[in-house]
Amino acid sequence: MRMPSNFTLSRRFPLATVFVCSALLAGQALAVEVDLTGNNNVGSANGAVFTFTDQQPTGTGVIKPFLREQSDPNEQGYNTSGGTPFDAKAGPWTHDIRFSDLAASEVMMNGVLYFKLLLDANEPGGSKSLISLDRLEFYTSSTGSQTTTTISSLGTLRYSLDSNGDNFVMIDASRNHGSGSGDMYAYIPVAGFAGVASTDYVYMFARFGDQAAADGTSAGGFEEWSIVEAVSPVPEPSVFALVGLAMVALPFVRSKMRRDA
């Protein structure tokens, strides 16, 4: 479901809100395009929250990447110390992580716990600056350093961006200054990881560049992910003020649907 090209939105109502409400009224699956381009700074899809960030610097030695991937016109890969499946880049920046590493990033917003990750996108400028995040999946396993190309066999699926519809996140790398400037925070719900042992391995699979019609293909350098460590779960209410509008809107939409039934 795409909005007309001449459709404009107030910053108070992010694109994700419009798609959620429209899908509810139409009785469709809640497929969401999270738009982090222009002045859009926050959106939500399938329980995860995605926000624009201008964090700097993010170069080697400043952050600690656990996954780098690069290809053209799309790319995919997951973190592992066993090799470089798909388009993951070899070297110390792609490696195993344990659940204890992920747990170190816990933050709490509006009473909900999330794991916080940073994406640094590296795309050209101009019309090639957009890139779409089309799949984001987390698996846990007691086995490390896997190199399978069958993603579903990595372990137990804990979160998928697409489990409730064909969701994607559109990112504009030109809002920052290429590699060395962060572009997006991804907040992943902790609830989906119930019962995971601290020593279990976490595999994150990410695919970019499928939205060719929207110029969202990958065309530049590598995209890299890192864990944003937190001293303790600290509330960040300002980040989620816009997402809260979508949550407030849902009961009213459902109420209208019941009255019209």
C-alpha positions in Angstrom: 0.0 0.0 0.0 1.7 3.2 -1.1 0.6 6.8 -0.6 0.3 9.2 -3.7 3.5 11.0 -4.5 1.9 14.4 -3.8 0.6 13.3 -0.3 2.2 15.3 2.5 2.2 14.5 6.3 2.6 16.6 9.3 5.6 15.6 11.5 3.1 15.0 14.3 1.7 12.1 12.3 4.5 9.9 10.9 3.8 7.7 7.9 3.6 4.5 10.0 0.6 5.9 11.8 -1.3 6.5 8.6 -0.5 3.0 7.3 -1.6 1.3 10.5 -4.9 3.2 10.6 -5.6 2.7 6.9 -5.0 -1.0 7.1 -7.3 -1.4 10.1 -10.1 0.4 8.4 -9.7 -1.7 5.3 -9.4 -5.0 7.2 -6.0 -5.7 5.7 -2.8 -7.0 7.2 -0.8 -4.3 9.0 1.9 -3.9 6.3 3.9 -0.8 7.2 6.4 1.4 5.3 8.4 3.2 8.0 9.6 6.5 6.3 12.8 8.0 7.8 13.3 10.3 4.9 12.8 14.1 4.7 11.7 15.3 8.1 10.3 12.0 9.3 12.2 10.9 12.4 10.4 7.9 13.9 8.1 5.0 12.9 7.1 1.6 14.1 6.6 -1.8 12.5 5.6 -5.1 14.1 6.5 -3.9 17.6 9.9 -2.6 16.8 10.6 1.2 16.6 13.0 2.9 14.2 14.3 6.4 14.6 16.6 8.7 12.7 19.8 9.6 14.4 22.7 11.9 13.6 25.1 10.2 16.0 28.7 11.1 15.2 31.3 9.8 14.9 30.6 6.1 14.2 33.9 5.2 12.5 36.0 2.1 13.3 37.2 2.3 16.9 34.3 4.4 18.0 31.5 1.9 17.7 31.9 -1.9 17.7 30.2 -3.4 14.6 29.1 -7.0 14.7 27.8 -7.1 11.0 28.9 -5.4 7.8 27.4 -6.2 4.5 27.8 -4.8 1.0 26.6 -5.6 -2.5 24.7 -4.0 -5.4 21.7 -3.6 -6.1 20.6 -5.4 -2.9 22.5 -7.1 -0.1 21.9 -9.5 2.7 23.8 -11.2 5.5 24.0 -12.2 9.1 26.6 -12.0 11.8 28.8 -15.0 12.4 32.4 -15.8 13.2 32.3 -18.9 10.9 32.7 -17.1 7.6 30.9 -14.7 5.3 27.6 -16.1 4.1 25.8 -14.0 1.5 27.1 -10.4 1.3 28.6 -10.1 4.8 32.1 -8.6 4.8 35.0 -10.6 6.2 37.1 -9.2 9.0 36.7 -8.4 12.7 33.5 -6.4 12.0 31.3 -9.4 11.3 31.3 -11.9 14.2 29.3 -13.9 16.7 27.4 -12.2 19.5 25.9 -13.7 22.7 22.6 -12.8 24.2 24.5 -11.2 27.1 25.9 -8.7 24.5 22.5 -7.8 23.2 21.1 -7.6 26.7 23.6 -4.9 27.5 21.7 -2.5 25.3 18.4 -2.7 27.1 16.4 0.6 27.3 12.9 1.2 28.6 10.4 3.4 26.8 6.8 3.9 27.9 7.1 0.9 30.2 8.4 -1.4 27.4 11.9 -2.9 27.2 13.8 -2.8 23.9 17.3 -3.8 22.7 18.9 -0.8 21.0 21.0 -1.1 17.8 22.7 1.4 15.6 22.7 1.3 11.8 25.4 3.2 9.9 24.3 3.3 6.2 26.9 4.2 3.5 25.1 5.2 0.3 25.9 7.7 -2.5 24.4 11.2 -2.5 21.7 12.6 -4.8 19.1 10.2 -6.2 21.1 7.2 -4.9 21.0 8.2 -1.2 18.0 6.1 -0.3 18.2 2.5 0.9 15.4 0.2 2.1 15.7 -2.2 5.0 13.4 -5.1 3.8 14.1 -7.9 6.2 15.3 -7.8 9.8 15.3 -11.1 11.7 16.8 -12.3 15.0 17.5 -15.9 15.8 19.0 -17.5 18.9 20.9 -20.8 19.1 23.3 -22.6 21.4 25.5 -23.1 18.4 27.9 -20.4 17.3 29.8 -19.6 14.1 27.2 -21.0 11.7 27.5 -20.5 7.9 24.2 -21.9 6.6 22.4 -20.2 3.7 19.1 -21.5 5.0 18.2 -18.6 7.3 15.3 -20.4 9.1 17.8 -23.1 10.3 19.9 -20.5 12.3 17.9 -21.2 15.4 14.7 -20.0 17.1 13.1 -17.0 15.5 12.7 -14.3 18.1 11.7 -11.3 15.9 10.9 -10.6 12.3 10.1 -7.3 10.7 7.8 -9.1 8.3 5.9 -11.6 10.4 2.7 -9.5 10.2 3.1 -8.2 6.6 5.6 -7.1 4.0 7.1 -4.2 6.1 10.1 -2.2 5.2 12.1 0.9 6.5 13.2 3.6 4.0 16.4 5.4 5.1 18.1 8.4 3.5 21.8 8.2 4.1 22.2 11.8 2.8 20.7 13.1 6.0 24.2 12.4 7.5 27.7 12.3 6.0 28.2 8.8 4.7 30.2 6.2 6.6 31.2 7.6 10.0 27.8 9.1 10.8 25.0 7.0 12.3 21.7 6.9 10.5 19.1 4.9 12.4 18.4 3.4 15.8 16.5 0.1 15.8 14.6 -0.8 19.0 13.8 -4.5 19.1 11.2 -5.7 21.7 12.8 -7.7 24.5 9.6 -9.7 25.1 10.3 -12.0 22.1 13.5 -13.3 23.7 11.9 -14.8 26.8 13.8 -17.8 28.2 17.0 -17.2 26.1 20.2 -18.1 28.0 22.8 -15.4 28.4 25.4 -17.7 26.7 23.2 -18.4 23.6 24.2 -16.9 20.3 22.2 -14.3 18.5 22.1 -14.1 14.8 20.7 -11.0 13.1 19.8 -11.3 9.4 19.3 -8.1 7.5 18.4 -7.5 3.8 18.5 -4.2 2.0 17.7 -2.7 -1.3 14.5 -4.4 -2.6 12.5 -1.2 -3.1 13.8 -0.5 -6.5 10.7 1.5 -7.6 11.4 4.0 -4.8 15.1 4.2 -5.6 15.9 2.2 -2.4 18.5 -0.1 -3.9 22.0 -0.4 -2.3 24.7 1.3 -4.3 27.5 2.5 -2.1 29.7 1.2 0.6 28.9 -1.2 3.4 26.1 -1.0 5.9 27.1 -1.8 9.4 25.3 -2.6 12.7 26.4 -2.2 16.3 25.0 -2.7 19.7 24.4 0.5 21.7 25.4 -0.3 25.2 23.4 1.2 28.1 24.6 1.5 31.7 21.1 0.6 32.8 17.6 0.6 31.3 17.0 4.3 31.1 13.6 5.8 29.9 13.8 7.7 26.6 10.2 9.1 26.4 10.9 11.9 23.9 12.0 9.4 21.3 8.6 7.7 21.4 6.3 10.7 21.6 5.3 10.3 17.9 4.9 6.5 18.1 2.6 7.0 21.0 0.2 8.9 18.7 -0.3 5.7 16.7 -1.0 3.7 19.8 -3.5 6.3 20.9 -5.2 6.2 17.5 -5.8 2.4 17.4 -8.6 2.2 20.0 -10.6 4.9 18.2 -10.2 3.1 14.9 -11.3 -0.2 16.4 -14.2 1.5 18.1 -15.3 3.0 14.8 -15.1 -0.4 13.1 -17.3 -2.0 15.8 -19.9 0.7 15.4 -20.0 0.4 11.6 -20.2 -3.4 11.7 
